């Protein structure tokens, strides 16, 4: 289904089109109509299946349609970690490109100035608050934060919040909210504790459970376990050893996209970069040149690359492991289209091993690990379970940093 088939406002659809978001994922197709009907929802969907957009888009749609108090909090999204809070806030910025919607990420671990900025935003009112339980409880304990106008209460990655011991905080936060609100719960599992939380927080919810997607069988998947400092040399080695003319290289940030682009330029390759600093006309020109073969290698970030639909891509390289497991499936799905064959290569740095372990769990397949070329030296040991434990401990102990957004139209 295309987003244009949903009952979304034109300004919101314009933002999606600018980001090259055209087709819904299964979780979006099934849940957005339910949320637009103002029903409570409990959805079982893996991290990375597009669930963030599944609840952000209808929330933004309602805020776009209805008159609401601009000096009050209208939507509250609870998440387990600062990392996720910042990610959702950034995604909201992109979706709300043409909308006068405000947002703030509220999380622990920052200095006094960050705390003051977050507190000021909550007191003065902001359309959407994305918060971790601990920091929001601290804010509520100080008083003078009005939660009585909240229309939407979202519990994202509810299973992780329960694992981290936030259930009492969630229930306490819920006690500050009005009875008349729409509650949306998203979880990767439907364990008994999740159902108990749903029973306490939701009213006659609609339940949606989705199977996870997998890459096409004809994609030859492989990965290099490496240090971050080895990645540029590794990608140079791959392109120096073979002739490649239809390749997409994905990276997690526009800064890295620019670095890879300049590396390829020095190698005299026909390359172009796609990132959010480009104007729409520039993006369209890059895509035209790539489709007609004037460009052999496209280096891109996810935010502007979702709409790429070219049939004959030889290879996809994940220079960085995508944050969401479903993004991995989406990225490598650019190759082996229409029943053809393709190659997908991923570079896995030490800090990315936990994320890649979650990808292998999602696709129910262990991706083969290729030894590094001898000239690059030794590689790290692949141990995604240990990396997951280390990351979880870091999130719990330290929290994260960031700052609230200013009011007005925002640019992705």
N, C-alpha and C positions, 0 to 999 in steps of 0.2 A: 504494500500500500504506500502511496505517496503522501507526504505531509499535506499537500494541497487538497487531499480528499477528506481531511479532518476539518472539523468546524473551528478553525483557528482564525484569529484576526489577521487582516492583511499586513499590518506592521510586523507581526510576529513571523509570518510567512516570508516577508521580505528579508528579515534577518537570517532565517534558515537558508534562503536561496543564496544570500551573500556568502554563507559558509559552505555552500555546496552540499547542504543536507537536503536530500530529495526523498529518499525512501525510508520508511520507518523500520525499526527492528521489530521482532515479534513482541517483545515486552511493551514497546511503545504502541504498537497497533492494538494490543489487547487492553491496555490499561488507560490510555488517554481518553477514550470515549467514556469509560466508567467514571473517571475523575471529573470530566466535564459535566456528567450527570449529577455531580455533588454527592456521590456515594462514598462511604468509607471503603478502604481497600487494604487487603493484605496480599502481597505479591511475593512469590518465591522465585527469585531470579539471581543468577550468579553475578558477582561483581564484574562489570565490563560488558553487560548485555544491553547497555543503553538505558538503564533504569533512571539515571539522573535526568536525562531529557524527558523521560516518561512522566515525571512529576513536575519538573520545572516548567515545561511548556504549558500545561493546563493552568498552573498557578499564575504564570505571567499573562495568560489569556484572560483570566478572570480579573486580574488587576488592571488590565488594559480596558476591559469592558465596563467594569463597575466603578462607581464613585466610592472612594475609600478615604479614610483619614490619613493624610500625608504625614501627620505628626505622630502617628502611632505605628506599632509593629503589626503587620498584616499577615505574615507567614513566618513560621518557625520550623527550621530544618535541623534535626538533631543528628550528629554524626560521631563516630568513635574517636577520630583523630584530627589533629590540625591539618595534616596532609590532605585528607579528604575534604575538610572544610574549605581550604584554599582552592582545591581543584573545582569544587562545586561553584564557589564564588566566581572563579574565572569563567566557567562555562556559562553561568548566568549572565555575566557581562557580555559574552558573545551573542547569546540568544536575545538579549534585551538591547541590542545595538540601536534599534529605531524606537525604543520605548523609554519614557521618562520614569524608569523604575530604579529605586535605590536598594543597595544591599550592603551587608557588613558580615565579615567572618569574625567570630568571637571564639577565642581559644586561649589556652594557657601557655606559659613559657616565655612570654615577652617581657620587656622591661616596663617601668612605671609609665612611660609615655604611651606605649601601646595599650596598656590597661586603661589609661585615661581616655584615649581615642575611642576605644570600644565602648566604654561607659557613656561617653558623651553621645555616641550614635544611638545607643539604646534609649537614653533618656529623651533625646530630641525626637525620636521616631524614625523608623526606616522600614521600607516595604518588606524586605526579606532578610531574616537573620539566619545565618548558618553557624551553628554553635556546637562545641563539645560540652558535655554535661557538667563537668567540674567547673569550668570557667563561668558558665551561665549561672550555676548555683551561687557562686561567689558574688556575681553581680546582683542577683535577686536578693541575697542576704543584706545588701546595702540599702535596699528599698528604693522607692521612687522610680521603679521601672514598671510601666503599665503594660501588662500582657492581655488585657481584657478585650482587645480588638482583634486578636489573632483569628483569622479565618481558616488557616491551614496549619496542621501539625503533622510534620513528616518525621518518621523514624527510619533513617537510612542505615543499612548494614546493622539491623537490630540484633542479629546473632552475635556480631562482634562486640557490640555494646554490652550485651549480657555476659559474654566471656570476660570482659574487662571489669565486671562488677558494677555497672552503672544502673542497674535496675531500680534501686531506691532513688537515685537522683532523677531518673526519668519520671517516676511516679510523682516525685515532689514537684518537678517542673510542670507536669500535667495539672497539678492542683492549682497553679496560678492561671490556667487558661480557662476561657469561657466554655460552658457546656455545649453551646451551639457552635460547632466548628467541624471541619472535615479532617479526619485523621487517616493518614496513609502510612502503612508499614511495609518496608521492603527488607527481605532477608534472603540469604543464600540457602538457608535450611528451614525446615518446618518442624523443628524440635518441640517437645512438649512445653519447654519454657517460653518459646516464642508464641505458642498458642495461648499460654496463660497471660502473657503480656498483651496480646491482642484482645483477649477477653476483657481485660481491665481498661483498655484504652480506646477500643473501637466499638462502634454501634452498628449492628447488622452489616458487617463488612462483606463485600464481594471478594471471593478468593480466586487468585490467578496463579497457576503454576506453569513454568515454562521449562522445556528441555533446552540444554545448551547446544550451540551450533559447533560444527567441526569444519576443518579445512577440507577442500576437495582432495580426493584420493590421489589424483595425478600430480599433486605438488610434492616435489622432492625437498623435504625439509631437513635442514642441518643447522648447526650452531657452532660458534667458536667461543670457548671460555677464555677470557682474556682480561688484562688490566685495562683500565680506561685509557692509559697513555699508549697502548698498543693499537688502538682502533684505527687511527689514521694510516699507520703503516700497513695494517692488515687490509684495509680497503684498497690502498695503492697496489698491494700485491695481487689482489683478486683481479683488478682491471689490467694490470701489466701482463698477466699470464694468459689472458684470453680476450677475444674480440667480442664485445658486448654492445649492442645497439638499441636495445629496448629494455631499459632498467629503471626502476624506481628505488631510490634510497630514502627511507624514512628516518627522521630524527625527532627527538622530543622537544627541541627548542630551536627557535629561529637563529640564535647565535651559532649553534652547532651546524645548522643548515648552511650558513654563510661560510663557516670554516671548511666544510666538506666541498662546497662549491668552488672555493678558491684552490683547494688541493687538486680537484679535477681540472680546473683551468690551467694550472701549471703542468698538468700531464697532457695538455693539448686535446682534451676530450670535448665533444660537443655537449655541453651541460647547461642546465638552467636551474634556478632555485625558485621554490614556491613557499612563501611565508607571509605572515600577516602584515608586514611592512609594505607589501606591494599593493598598489591600487587595483581595483577590479579590472580595469582595462589591461593592466600589465599581466594579471593572472590569466586573463583570457588569451592574450597573445602567447604567453608561455605554453598554454595547453594546445593552442593551434600548432605551434612549432613542434611540439612533442608528438602530436598525432600525425603530422605530415612527414615526420622523419628528419626534420632539420635539427632536432635535438635528440641525442641518443640516451642521455642520462638526465633524469629529473630527480632533484633532491628536494624533499618536501617535509613540512610538519603535518601532523594529523589534522589540524583545525582547517586547513585549506585543501587537504588532499582527499577527503571522503568522497567527493563527487567524481573522482577519476574513474572513467569507464572506457578502457581501451582494451581491445580483444587480444592483442598479440604481445603482451609484456613477457619477455624472456625470464626476467629475474626480479625478485624483490629482496632488498637488503634492509634489515632492521638494524640500523647503526646503534640505536638504543632499544632496549626492551620496552615495549609500551606499558604504561601504567596499568591499563585495564586489559584483562585477558582477552576479552572479546575484540579489542582493537587489533590484537595479533591476528585473529581469524580474518578480520576485515582487511588488514594490510596485505597479508599474503594472498588473499582472495583476488587481488588485482591481476595475478597470473593464473595460468591453467583455466582460462575461461572458455566457455562454449565447448567443453569436453577436451580441451587441449592439455598440454603438459607445461610445467613451469618449475622454477627453482626458487626456494625461499631460504635465505641465510640470515641468521641472527647473531649479533655480537653480544655476549653476556659478560659484563664487567662484574667485579666482586659484589658491589652493592645491589646489583640487579638480579642476583641469583634467586632470591626469594620470589620475585615477580615472575621469573621464568618458570620456577617450580609450580606456581599457580596456573600458568598457561598450560603446562604439561598435564596438570590435573584436569583442567577444563576440557582439553581436546582428547583426554584419555589416551595419551600416547607419549612415550619418551622419545624426544627428538635426538637424533644421533649427533654426537659431539665430535667435531673434526679437530685433529691436532694442529696447533699453530705451525706455520713455517719455521724452520730452525733458526733463521736469521732474526726472528722476533724474540727469541728467548723463551723462558719457561712461562707457563700459564698457571693461574690459580687452580686450586682443587674445586671441583663443582660439588657444592653441598647446600642445596637450596633450603633444606629443613633448618639448618643452623642459621642461615641468613634470615629466615622468617622469624626465628626466636629472637635474634639480635634486634631486628627492626621493631618487633612488638615491645620489647623491653625499652627501647629508646623512646617510642611513642608514649609509653606509660609514664616513664620517669620525667621526661623533659618537656613534653608538649611541643608547640611550634610557634613560629613568629609570623608577623604580617601586619597589615594595617587596614582600617576600614575604608570604604569607598566614599567618594563625594557624590552628592546628588546630581542627577542629570543623565543625559544620554551617554552611553558608554561604548567604547570601541574595542573590538576583539583584538 
